[in-house]
């Protein structure tokens, strides 16, 4: 058996030689396109991920010495926090948040209370404070970015 006979046995015929190469190229292009689409979906945030945090509250009494925060929907939030306008850190954190809960922020010489679940802190009069619902273990003094999830509920100013 010479080289020509071996080649003819391996390729069957001259007409069939290119078929497997074309199919191979098509499959490789298809796999590459699918892989690129999956990677792009995750990079752009289109793919599966955590659900967005939703919560809402009514804030009344801004620019007074007593502000009321009524939580209308707590969603999956863990805490109600008040953010310091100067450095973006958490100035006050409530230990829990629930739908229908009412919180009262009272200015008293720079100190304040947020119901009985608050662990202390101070807010200054004349500053605009933002209120957020958060998930995670962020505590007073931590930057807001340390929370796993955040949603803005509004803002107020104590006077």
C-alpha positions as CSV (number, residue, x, y, z in Angstrom):
1,X,0.0,0.0,0.0
2,X,1.4,3.3,-1.0
3,X,0.7,6.8,0.3
4,X,-2.0,7.6,-2.2
5,X,-4.0,4.5,-1.3
6,X,-3.7,5.3,2.5
7,X,-4.9,8.8,1.9
8,X,-7.9,7.6,-0.3
9,X,-8.9,5.2,2.5
10,X,-8.8,7.9,5.2
11,X,-10.7,10.5,3.2
12,X,-13.1,8.2,1.5
13,X,-13.4,10.5,-1.5
14,X,-12.2,13.8,-2.8
15,X,-15.7,15.4,-2.4
16,X,-16.0,14.6,1.3
17,X,-12.6,16.0,2.4
18,X,-13.8,19.5,3.1
19,X,-17.1,18.7,4.8
20,X,-15.7,17.9,8.2
21,X,-13.5,21.0,8.1
22,X,-16.5,23.3,7.4
23,X,-18.6,21.7,10.1
24,X,-15.7,22.0,12.6
25,X,-15.3,25.7,11.8
26,X,-19.1,26.4,12.1
27,X,-19.2,24.6,15.5
28,X,-16.2,26.6,16.8
29,X,-17.7,29.9,15.7
30,X,-21.1,29.0,17.3
31,X,-19.4,28.1,20.6
32,X,-17.4,31.3,20.5
33,X,-20.5,33.4,19.9
34,X,-22.4,31.7,22.7
35,X,-19.5,32.0,25.2
36,X,-19.1,35.7,24.3
37,X,-22.8,36.4,24.8
38,X,-22.8,34.7,28.3
39,X,-19.7,36.6,29.4
40,X,-21.2,39.9,28.1
41,X,-24.5,39.3,29.9
42,X,-22.8,38.8,33.3
43,X,-20.4,41.8,32.8
44,X,-23.3,44.1,31.8
45,X,-25.5,42.9,34.6
46,X,-28.1,41.4,32.4
47,X,-27.7,37.9,33.8
48,X,-29.1,36.5,37.0
49,X,-28.2,38.4,40.1
50,X,-29.6,39.6,43.4
51,X,-32.9,41.3,43.5
52,X,-32.9,45.1,43.9
53,X,-33.7,46.3,47.4
54,X,-37.1,48.0,47.7
55,X,-38.4,50.0,50.6
56,X,-40.3,53.2,51.1
57,X,-41.1,55.7,53.9
58,X,-42.9,58.9,54.5
59,X,-40.8,61.5,56.2
60,X,-42.6,64.4,57.9
61,X,-41.5,67.3,60.1
62,X,-38.4,68.3,58.2
63,X,-36.9,71.6,59.5
64,X,-38.3,71.1,62.9
65,X,-36.8,69.6,66.1
66,X,-38.8,66.4,65.7
67,X,-39.0,64.3,62.5
68,X,-41.2,61.3,62.0
69,X,-40.3,58.5,59.6
70,X,-43.1,56.1,58.8
71,X,-42.0,53.0,57.0
72,X,-44.6,52.2,54.3
73,X,-42.8,49.2,52.8
74,X,-39.7,47.6,54.3
75,X,-39.1,44.9,51.6
76,X,-36.0,42.9,52.4
77,X,-34.3,45.7,54.3
78,X,-32.6,44.9,57.6
79,X,-32.1,48.4,59.1
80,X,-33.1,52.0,58.9
81,X,-30.1,54.3,58.8
82,X,-29.4,58.1,58.8
83,X,-26.4,59.1,56.8
84,X,-24.0,62.0,57.8
85,X,-24.0,64.6,55.1
86,X,-20.3,65.5,55.6
87,X,-18.6,62.1,55.1
88,X,-21.3,59.7,53.9
89,X,-21.0,57.5,57.0
90,X,-23.9,56.1,59.0
91,X,-24.7,58.5,61.8
92,X,-27.5,56.4,63.2
93,X,-28.7,52.9,62.7
94,X,-31.9,51.2,63.9
95,X,-31.6,47.6,64.8
96,X,-34.5,46.5,62.6
97,X,-37.0,47.9,60.1
98,X,-40.5,46.7,59.5
99,X,-43.5,47.8,57.4
100,X,-45.8,50.0,59.4
101,X,-43.1,51.0,61.9
102,X,-42.8,54.6,63.0
103,X,-39.5,56.2,64.0
104,X,-39.1,59.6,65.7
105,X,-35.9,61.6,65.4
106,X,-35.6,64.3,68.0
107,X,-32.9,66.9,68.3
108,X,-31.8,67.6,71.9
109,X,-28.6,69.6,72.1
110,X,-27.0,67.7,69.2
111,X,-28.1,64.3,70.5
112,X,-31.0,62.4,69.1
113,X,-33.1,59.3,69.6
114,X,-34.6,57.0,67.1
115,X,-37.1,55.1,69.3
116,X,-35.8,52.6,71.7
117,X,-33.8,50.5,69.2
118,X,-31.2,53.2,68.6
119,X,-27.8,52.9,70.3
120,X,-26.8,56.5,70.5
121,X,-25.2,59.1,68.3
122,X,-25.5,62.7,67.5
123,X,-27.1,64.8,64.7
124,X,-26.5,68.5,64.3
125,X,-29.2,70.9,63.6
126,X,-29.2,72.7,60.3
127,X,-27.8,69.8,58.3
128,X,-29.7,67.8,55.7
129,X,-29.6,64.1,56.5
130,X,-30.4,61.3,54.2
131,X,-32.5,58.3,55.3
132,X,-31.7,54.8,53.8
133,X,-33.0,51.3,54.2
134,X,-30.1,48.8,54.1
135,X,-29.2,45.2,54.1
136,X,-26.1,43.7,55.7
137,X,-24.2,44.3,58.9
138,X,-23.2,48.0,58.4
139,X,-23.3,49.9,61.7
140,X,-22.9,53.4,63.0
141,X,-19.7,55.0,61.9
142,X,-19.3,52.7,58.8
143,X,-19.5,54.2,55.3
144,X,-22.9,53.7,53.6
145,X,-21.0,51.7,50.9
146,X,-20.3,49.0,53.4
147,X,-23.9,47.9,53.3
148,X,-24.8,45.0,51.0
149,X,-27.8,46.9,49.6
150,X,-29.2,50.4,50.0
151,X,-32.3,52.3,48.9
152,X,-32.8,56.0,49.6
153,X,-36.0,56.8,51.5
154,X,-35.7,60.6,51.6
155,X,-34.1,63.3,53.6
156,X,-34.8,65.7,56.4
157,X,-33.3,68.6,58.3
158,X,-33.4,69.2,62.1
159,X,-33.7,72.7,63.4
